[in-house]
Amino acid sequence: MSKKTQKIVVYLMLIAMLAGTVLSGLSMLF
């Protein structure tokens, strides 16, 4: 895998983690 692809994968994982945290936080509020 090239460096660029690895960077994209890492970013996607971070975004997925953030989205999961936000979603769980929202479900706690409501």
N, C-alpha and C positions, 0 to 999 in steps of 0.2 A: 504493500500500500504506500502511496506517496504521502509526503508530509501534508499536502493540502487536504487530501481525503481524510487523514487522521484528525486534522483540525476541525473539519466539518462534522465528523462523527462526535468529537468531544463537545462541540457547541450544541449539537442536537441532544446529547445526553443531559447537558446542563439545563437546556430549555425544558426538557421533559421533566426533570427533577423539580424545577421551579414551578412548572404548570401543576404538577402533582401536589406540591406544597400549598399552592394557592387554592386549588380545588378542595383539598382537605380542610383548609382554614375556612373557606366559604361554607362548606357543608356543616362545620361546627357552629358557625354564626347563625345559620338558618335552621 
